[in-house]
Structures are given as C-alpha cells and as structure tokens.
Amino acid sequence: MKYLFLLLSTLAFAQQTKYVDFKSVSGQITLDPKEKSVAGNVNYWLEVINPIDTIKIDAQNMSFTKVKLNDKDVGFINSEKQLQIIFPFKKGKNKISFEYKASPKQALYFVGSEAADDLQIWTQGQGKYTSHWFPSFDDVNEKVIFNMELVFNQEYQAISNGVLTHKTTNGNSSSWQYTMEKPMSSYLLMLAIGKFDKYTEKTKCGTELELYLEQKHADRYETTYRYSARMFDFLEKEIGVKYPWKVYKQIPVRDFLYAGMENTSATLFSSRYVIDSTGFEDRNYISVNAHELAHQWFGDLITAESGKHHWLQEGFATYYALLAEREIYGNDYFYSKLYESAQQIKYASRTDSIPVMNEKASSLSFYQKGAWTLFVLHEAIGDKAFKKVVRRYLEKYAFQNVTTADFFQEVDRVSNFDTNKLSKVWLESTLVNVNEINELLSKNKTSRLLLELDNLKKKPLSEKAKFMAEVLESDVYYTVKEAIVNQLKNEKFEAKKKLLELALATNNIQVRQAVANTNSKIPEDFRIQSETLLNDKSYQTQEIALFYLWNNFPEHRSNYLEKSKDWVGFSDNNLKTLWLSLAVSTPDYDADNASLIAELINYSSPKFEAITRQKALEKLIAFQLINAAVLKNLVNATTHHMWQFSKFGRDSIRTMLKNKEMKTSLEAILPDLNEKEQFQLSRLLN
C-alpha cells in the first residue's frame, strides 16, 4: 500500500500544473558560510485552476516553520523531498508563505572561506535541482516569476537573476533585491557571491551587460570578455527576436562544475576561462560565451518540455554559437568546426545506440548532432525561410515549454521541406548520412581539403608528401595544416622531418602546437627546431615542449629549467607545477629540493582550485614524490564537489592500493583525516 501511495503521489505531482499555476515568488534568503547553510522567508502567489486537496513544492532535506495559506496557519507534510500543503483548495488565487532552512549537499556550493578572503558561494540548478537550496519546482514546465533578496556580508557582491532594484546596508550586512518581470523554470534560478568587480558595457539595443571579475584579475578583463557585446548584437539580429530579459550578467566562479551555465539573465562560467593574452590562444571564453548567450533564447525564453526534446536547447545553442563565431573568425573556421563535429558524430555512430530524441542521448548527440540537424535544415530551406521559422517559433512559444513537433510545425508553415524525413534521419536514428554531410562540407574549400586529407590517411607517405608540402606552404586555413601534422604522427621521423619543418615555418600557434603534441620522441637533429617551441605565445605549447625536451635530452635539462624557472602559465599554474616536478627530478640542477617539493605539495592542497590540485597531484604521483601530506591531499580530493576531480582521487588511490607499501601508508593516515575523508578512504580500503 505504501508503494502504491508513493506512485500515486509522484503521478499527481507530475500533473500538478493542470490544477495549479504558480505565478510568482519572493524569497529573502541568508547564507551562512560557516555552517554551509541557507535560510529564508518565501512567499508564493498561485492560482488554483481546478479543485485539489494537496499542493506540492519540491524541497530536498529542508526544515519548515510558519507555514501559512493566505496568512493563516495551514496543515502541511514535510516528506524531505517536498513541502505538501494540505487543504481543500478551490478555484481562485492564493498565497503560500513559510520559513525554511537547509544545508544542501549539492546545487549550492561554498568554495574557499571568509578567513582566507577567498570565499565564493554559487549555485548550479540544471541536473542538480534548485530544490536543494530553494523550495521550487523540479518540473521544468512550472514557470514562475522569481524575485530574490540576498542578505550577506556587505564586503561582497551578491548576484541573482534579473535587475538589481535596490541595495541596503545595515551594519556589516547588505541586502540585494533582484526582480524579474517574466516567468522561468526553477533550474535557471541562481545566486553568486564573491569579491567581484563589476564592469558594464551597452549593446546596440541598450541592454546592459554586467561583466564580473575577481578583483585580482582586473588586468584580464579585455581578454576574458573579448567580443561579448559584438556577439550579443549579432545574435539578437541573427535570431530576429529581441533579447528577452532586462539585463545580462556573466560571472566566473572557481571550481565550477561545467564550462558554463545559462541561468536566466545571468551566466555562471568556470574561472579557468579568465585568461591573459597568452592564454587566449589556447583557452578562451568565446565559444562558451556565445553558447550560454544563445541559451537565453533557446532554453530560457523557451524550454524543452522534457529530456526527449533537450536538443531544442543544446543543439540550438551550439549552432547559434557557431554562427556567432563565424561572424568573428570567418567561414573557414565555421566549416572546420562542422567538419570536426561531423568526424565525432561518424565515429560515435559505430557504437551509439541512443538517438538524439531520447532523454538518455549523449551530450555529443544533443549538442553536435542537434546543431548539424539545424545546419542541414538551414541549408535546405535557405537563410530567409530559416530565420522566419526561428522568429515565429520563439515569438509563439515565448515563456512556454516546447516539443520538437512545435518547431517542425513552424518549418512546415513556411516551406515544403520534409521535416518528417529530417527527424527520422537526424533525430530518431543513430545512423549517419555520410553522403549528405560530405556534400554540405564540400561547399567550402577548407572542409573540402580536410575531407581530401581523410581519403589519403591509408596511403603511404611517399604518395602524399608532395601534396602535403604544397598545402603547408600555401595560405590555406590553419586547420588543414594541423590535420596534416596529426596525420604524420606515426610516420618514421626521417620521412616526415621536412614536412614538420614546413609546419613549424607556418608560425601558426595551433599548427606548431600540433608539431609539439605529436612528437614525444625528438631526435637530436630536430632538437634546435623543437626548442623554438619554448618561445611560442602559448602556455599549452610551452608545457608540451618543455616536458618532451627535458625527457629527450638529459644533458640539456638544466638549460631548459633555467629558461622556464619563472613561468607560471594558466591560472591553474600548469607551467609552474611542471617546472617544480622537473626541477626536483634533475639531479645536477642546483636547487633546494625540499622547498621545491613543499611548494609542489602546497599546490595539491585544498588552498587551490581543483584543476591546479589535480595537475600537482598528477606530477607528484608520476615523479614518485609521495609522502603523508600528498596522500592526505589525494584523499581530500575524493570529497570534492567536482566529480572529475573526486574520480581522479578515487582512481589514483585504487591504483596505489595494488602496492602493499602504499596501502600501509594510506592506512597510517586514516586517524588524521576528517569524517568525510575517513569515510571515502575506508570505502576504498575495503
């Protein structure tokens, strides 16, 4: 009977939108970084459409007090997953109010500390559920107007969705009031708190861009946010529908779970994209920036009604980001990216058994195959018709939920294109129409050459060397030259040496980086040429070249270390951690090894971001510089909120446990660990 009740309860909640329409909510919330908790006062305004006896609000592991219906006490159940208001509701308008408190294990993250002056607090709702930190709705079809007031230490910036209507300060704390005018799904609700500087730019339509940076990164503003206003103006014109929100904010946060997240009017993105002019060549924010911005229309203005139609968000955002990048980098870049994703799709189709229109489809399917579906449609019906379709689709379903059929209905209205066939080939099948892909790619010289190179893969180098040399010496787009270098990877060195020298002579950073990447074994007669890579304006190239040169030429190690001793690299200290590990592993290098090892171990500690810590730990393990401090930092990694880093920690420990001495060392540190660390290590030991 209990299980039947749970099933009926779940079904009832899924259908709640047929009985109740939540209109708006105001929340005043306070965050406690010491307790890592959140508490708040919440008021929901709603309309009962059809009589119902229970109204449910998703709320994971929260406690509630002062629960009221229309300002009067009301009966409620706290199921630990939902707040259920029990009352014979009749048609009409109502207000539900309550106070709550929670200590979320996910969706709300506290990074750093006030004591270390590096505290950041931020949220991630998609895939994690906002209902872990704010009582709301896991059902994306329930759209609400959110108005949030954040209360926190006045020395920080506190940011949420919408326009900051007023800020008041009382003693040491401030209150930031944010208001929205239009409804959105709960997973798009956000907050971010940190010591940020705010910069503003105006777009052509007058929308204000609020661009945030940590105060210490003021000199990285231009390189981080390059082209932001230009891409905004382009997308607004290309999409043909005015940006749907009053303001657009972008905030980089440390240890973010993904590259970026398109919260309504406020994108959070990983601080790894906060880069200087050298880092810009390897790892810039432009593609992520364009993708998250496109989501403000595709995902935020209109939202897929279920996971089955998720491509309507990710496929559209990927395609429109690519159009925005074409505006900046040109047609050859655009077709190179399409070629690259086509190769990935072709390869994945060998094993992928789940089509795009399935909630369990892969990211590659939702993003890249979804984007390709739109490219095929765009090319087939022409630019004018495609723009008309997208404009009508967005205007018709603004602030609503959509299905693939809704989009195709608009296509059918303006063209005779066979959307049924498009859906069957691109969205409902895992097969790939290689002929159609190649035909579309052949419209551009760069992608045509890339396809031609594909056909030469199995031919001996002697038959294609002349063609490759001609291409490397031509002014063809760099991606083709990069592809040539990659194709040479397994060729004998003497046979490919002249081609590699031509590749280096292009002076293109990406082509030269491909040379560095594909030659882990460097012969003496290519040493001088390889050493020039150390001077490239690319932290990635420098990292690859330094390691391979150090590895291949022991007699020159001290020279390489002297040249690179002041290098730092990206914000993850990639060059510094590499240098430290190489320096302590070079016997004849005059250095204080103890202090260098201590410095490297420090980079692996919780004082740093996960990406820095992982780089340091990888090097400490690879160069066998392991002591109790290293092991403690590795165990701590297993408790981190970033799954990639915690998985690295677990996998590394599993490998170590195959060694009896290492197992003994890990058992020895167990009493010195905190409760969470002990739990994780005990699981691995057992």
Helices and strands as residue ranges (DSSP letters): H 2-14, G 16-18, E 20-32, E 37-48, E 52-58, E 62-69, E 72-73, E 75-78, E 82-89, E 92-102, E 108-111, E 120-123, G 130-132, E 143-153, E 157-160, E 163-170, E 173-179, E 184-185, G 186-188, E 191-194, E 196-202, E 208-214, G 215-220, H 221-224, H 228-239, E 247-253, E 260-261, E 266-270, G 271-273, H 277-280, H 286-295, E 303-304, G 307-309, H 311-329, H 331-348, H 363-364, I 365-369, H 370-381, H 383-396, E 401-402, H 404-414, H 419-422, I 423-427, H 434-441, H 445-456, H 461-473, H 478-487, H 493-505, H 509-517, G 524-526, H 527-531, G 532-535, H 539-552, G 554-556, H 557-564, H 574-584, H 593-603, H 610-622, H 628-637, H 643-656, H 660-669, G 670-672, H 675-685
